[in-house]
Amino acid sequence: WAIAHKFPAELAWTRLQGIDIQVGRTGALSPVARLEPVTVGGVVVSNATLHNEDEIERLGVKPGDTVEIQRAGDVIPQVLRVVKDGGGEPFTLPRTCPICEADAIRDVDEKTGRIDVVRRCTNGLLCPAQATEGLKHFVSRRAYDIDGMGAKQIEVFYAKELIKEPSDIFTLEARNSEIKLETWEGWGATSAANLFAAINDRRAIDFDKFLYALGIRHIGQGNANLIARHYLEWDEFAAVIAQAADRH
């Protein structure tokens, strides 16, 4: 009974300075366009997603090209097309992870033979990028939601080798006699105590949040909720998984 009228997205032209590769928590290699800053819809844009190597090939985009961009949904900057060829070399997504140098492959569906559009690092949690992104996901608001343990804190703790996997978070206070977190720059006795209290407060959480926090591929919030409603508790679910593993 109602109609929403939307203005067409504002377009802009700018030069593509380069293409960087980011590695996510599932190992996905995501190309990101580094642009000469340009104002689009009242916002200065200097980065835009290029999604995957198939999209790069479809667009025919190369460093040095002049490209047309928009903010999809007035939010996410994206490259629409090449306006002017800059004469640069074609860009090829690396076949190894730029972080850990492990092989990066595109999975093939055994049933359909279809090749995944995403190229992924095969090093799992041994890849520092996947490990840190996985830890950030673990403490995020929809997962463990540990107050005071944000992305920057995870990066620092990981770099100092204090937190390498989720279980290390819950031993942080016990190790503080050696760590002395309250003496670090930007920390104090109160902020350190608040962090430890926040960690202790989250030692027990709902099954669905725990399952989501593990960051298993294809297990997002929706699937975590479905599984939790069916099995009700972790022990029941773990037993079924163990049985399935034994059969295979």
C-alpha positions as CSV (number, residue, x, y, z in Angstrom):
1,W,0.0,0.0,0.0
2,A,3.0,2.3,0.1
3,I,5.7,3.1,-2.5
4,A,9.3,4.2,-1.7
5,H,10.8,6.5,-4.3
6,K,14.6,6.4,-4.4
7,F,17.0,8.8,-6.1
8,P,19.5,7.2,-8.5
9,A,22.9,6.6,-7.0
10,E,25.4,9.4,-7.5
11,L,28.3,8.5,-9.8
12,A,31.8,9.7,-9.8
13,W,35.0,9.2,-11.8
14,T,38.4,8.7,-10.3
15,R,41.7,7.0,-10.9
16,L,42.4,3.5,-9.6
17,Q,45.8,3.7,-8.0
18,G,46.2,0.0,-7.1
19,I,44.6,-3.2,-5.9
20,D,45.3,-4.6,-2.5
21,I,44.4,-8.0,-1.2
22,Q,42.7,-8.5,2.2
23,V,42.5,-11.9,3.9
24,G,39.3,-12.6,5.9
25,R,38.7,-15.0,8.8
26,T,37.6,-17.8,6.4
27,G,40.7,-17.3,4.3
28,A,39.0,-15.5,1.5
29,L,41.3,-13.3,-0.6
30,S,39.3,-10.1,-1.3
31,P,40.6,-7.5,-3.8
32,V,40.2,-3.9,-2.7
33,A,40.5,-1.0,-5.1
34,R,42.7,1.9,-3.8
35,L,41.3,5.1,-5.4
36,E,42.3,8.7,-5.7
37,P,40.0,10.2,-3.0
38,V,36.8,11.5,-4.6
39,T,33.5,12.7,-3.1
40,V,30.5,10.6,-3.8
41,G,27.1,11.4,-2.2
42,G,28.8,13.8,0.3
43,V,31.3,11.2,1.4
44,V,35.0,11.0,0.5
45,V,35.7,7.6,-1.0
46,S,39.3,6.2,-1.3
47,N,38.6,2.4,-1.2
48,A,36.0,0.2,-3.0
49,T,35.4,-3.5,-3.1
50,L,36.2,-5.5,-6.2
51,H,34.6,-8.7,-4.8
52,N,36.7,-11.4,-6.5
53,E,38.9,-12.3,-9.5
54,D,35.9,-13.0,-11.7
55,E,34.6,-9.5,-11.1
56,I,38.0,-8.0,-11.9
57,E,38.1,-10.0,-15.2
58,R,34.5,-8.9,-16.0
59,L,35.3,-5.3,-15.4
60,G,38.7,-5.5,-17.1
61,V,40.0,-3.1,-14.5
62,K,43.7,-2.4,-14.0
63,P,45.8,-0.1,-11.8
64,G,46.0,3.3,-13.6
65,D,42.6,3.1,-15.2
66,T,40.0,5.8,-14.7
67,V,36.9,4.1,-13.2
68,E,33.3,5.0,-12.5
69,I,32.1,4.4,-8.9
70,Q,29.0,4.6,-6.9
71,R,27.9,3.9,-3.3
72,A,25.7,0.9,-3.6
73,G,22.6,1.5,-1.5
74,D,24.2,4.9,-0.6
75,V,26.6,2.9,1.6
76,I,29.1,0.5,0.0
77,P,31.5,2.0,-2.6
78,Q,31.8,-0.2,-5.7
79,V,33.5,0.1,-9.1
80,L,31.0,0.0,-12.0
81,R,33.1,0.2,-15.1
82,V,36.3,1.4,-16.7
83,V,35.9,4.8,-18.2
84,K,39.5,5.2,-19.6
85,D,42.2,2.6,-20.0
86,G,45.3,3.7,-18.1
87,G,47.6,1.4,-20.0
88,G,48.6,-0.6,-17.0
89,E,49.3,-4.3,-16.7
90,P,46.4,-6.6,-16.2
91,F,45.9,-7.6,-12.5
92,T,46.0,-11.2,-11.5
93,L,44.9,-12.4,-8.0
94,P,47.9,-14.1,-6.3
95,R,47.9,-17.9,-6.1
96,T,49.4,-17.7,-2.6
97,C,48.3,-15.9,0.5
98,P,49.9,-12.5,0.8
99,I,50.1,-12.9,4.6
100,C,51.4,-16.4,5.1
101,E,52.4,-17.4,1.6
102,A,50.4,-20.7,1.7
103,D,48.5,-21.9,-1.4
104,A,45.3,-20.0,-2.2
105,I,42.8,-22.1,-4.1
106,R,39.2,-22.0,-5.4
107,D,37.2,-24.9,-4.1
108,V,35.3,-27.1,-6.4
109,D,31.9,-28.5,-5.5
110,E,32.2,-32.3,-5.7
111,K,28.5,-32.7,-6.7
112,T,28.1,-30.0,-9.3
113,G,31.7,-29.4,-10.4
114,R,31.2,-25.7,-9.9
115,I,34.2,-23.7,-9.1
116,D,33.9,-21.3,-6.1
117,V,34.2,-17.6,-7.1
118,V,36.3,-17.0,-4.0
119,R,40.0,-17.9,-3.7
120,R,40.9,-18.9,-0.2
121,C,44.1,-19.4,1.8
122,T,44.6,-23.1,2.8
123,N,46.6,-22.4,5.9
124,G,43.6,-22.2,8.3
125,L,44.4,-20.7,11.7
126,L,48.1,-20.9,11.1
127,C,47.6,-17.9,8.8
128,P,47.9,-14.8,11.1
129,A,45.2,-12.9,9.1
130,Q,42.7,-15.8,9.6
131,A,43.6,-16.2,13.2
132,T,43.2,-12.5,14.2
133,E,40.0,-12.1,12.2
134,G,38.7,-15.3,13.8
135,L,39.5,-13.9,17.3
136,K,37.8,-10.6,16.4
137,H,34.7,-12.6,15.3
138,F,34.8,-14.6,18.6
139,V,34.6,-11.6,20.8
140,S,32.2,-9.6,18.6
141,R,28.8,-8.3,19.8
142,R,26.8,-11.2,18.3
143,A,29.2,-13.8,19.6
144,Y,30.9,-13.6,23.0
145,D,30.4,-9.8,23.2
146,I,33.3,-9.2,25.6
147,D,33.3,-5.5,26.6
148,G,36.7,-3.9,26.2
149,M,38.0,-6.6,23.9
150,G,37.7,-5.0,20.5
151,A,39.5,-5.4,17.2
152,K,42.5,-3.2,18.2
153,Q,43.0,-5.0,21.5
154,I,42.9,-8.4,19.7
155,E,45.5,-7.2,17.2
156,V,47.8,-6.1,20.0
157,F,47.4,-9.2,22.1
158,Y,47.9,-11.4,19.1
159,A,51.1,-9.5,18.0
160,K,52.5,-9.9,21.5
161,E,51.6,-13.6,21.4
162,L,49.4,-13.4,24.4
163,I,46.2,-14.6,22.6
164,K,46.7,-17.1,19.8
165,E,43.4,-18.9,20.1
166,P,40.0,-18.2,21.9
167,S,40.9,-20.3,25.0
168,D,43.8,-17.9,25.7
169,I,41.3,-15.1,26.4
170,F,40.1,-16.9,29.4
171,T,43.6,-17.4,30.9
172,L,44.6,-13.8,30.4
173,E,43.9,-12.8,34.0
174,A,45.7,-15.8,35.4
175,R,48.8,-14.7,33.4
176,N,48.6,-11.1,34.3
177,S,51.3,-11.3,37.0
178,E,53.7,-11.7,34.0
179,I,51.8,-9.6,31.5
180,K,51.1,-6.6,33.9
181,L,48.4,-5.2,31.6
182,E,47.7,-2.3,33.9
183,T,51.2,-0.9,33.2
184,W,50.7,-0.8,29.4
185,E,50.2,2.5,27.6
186,G,46.5,3.3,27.4
187,W,45.7,0.9,30.3
188,G,45.4,1.3,34.0
189,A,44.4,-0.7,37.0
190,T,40.7,0.1,36.5
191,S,40.5,-0.7,32.7
192,A,42.5,-3.9,33.2
193,A,40.1,-5.0,36.0
194,N,37.1,-4.1,33.9
195,L,38.4,-6.2,31.1
196,F,39.0,-9.3,33.3
197,A,35.6,-8.8,34.8
198,A,34.0,-8.7,31.3
199,I,35.8,-11.9,30.3
200,N,34.7,-13.7,33.5
201,D,31.2,-12.6,32.9
202,R,31.2,-14.4,29.5
203,R,32.5,-17.7,30.6
204,A,29.1,-19.2,30.1
205,I,26.9,-18.1,27.2
206,D,24.0,-19.4,25.1
207,F,24.6,-22.4,22.9
208,D,23.7,-20.5,19.7
209,K,26.1,-17.6,20.5
210,F,28.9,-20.1,21.2
211,L,28.3,-22.0,18.0
212,Y,28.3,-18.7,16.0
213,A,31.4,-17.5,17.8
214,L,33.4,-20.5,16.5
215,G,33.3,-19.0,13.0
216,I,32.5,-22.2,11.2
217,R,31.9,-21.6,7.4
218,H,28.2,-21.7,6.5
219,I,27.2,-21.4,10.2
220,G,26.0,-17.8,10.6
221,Q,23.6,-16.5,13.1
222,G,20.5,-18.0,11.4
223,N,22.0,-21.5,11.2
224,A,23.4,-21.3,14.7
225,N,19.9,-20.5,16.0
226,L,18.4,-23.4,14.1
227,I,21.0,-25.9,15.4
228,A,20.6,-24.6,18.9
229,R,16.8,-24.9,18.8
230,H,17.1,-28.5,17.5
231,Y,19.8,-29.9,19.8
232,L,19.2,-27.6,22.8
233,E,22.6,-28.1,24.3
234,W,26.2,-28.4,23.2
235,D,26.9,-31.9,24.5
236,E,24.0,-33.3,22.4
237,F,25.2,-31.6,19.3
238,A,28.8,-32.7,19.8
239,A,27.8,-36.3,20.3
240,V,26.0,-36.3,16.9
241,I,29.0,-34.7,15.2
242,A,31.3,-37.3,16.7
243,Q,29.0,-40.1,15.5
244,A,28.9,-38.6,12.0
245,A,32.7,-38.4,11.9
246,D,33.0,-42.0,13.0
247,R,30.8,-43.1,10.1
248,H,33.0,-41.4,7.6
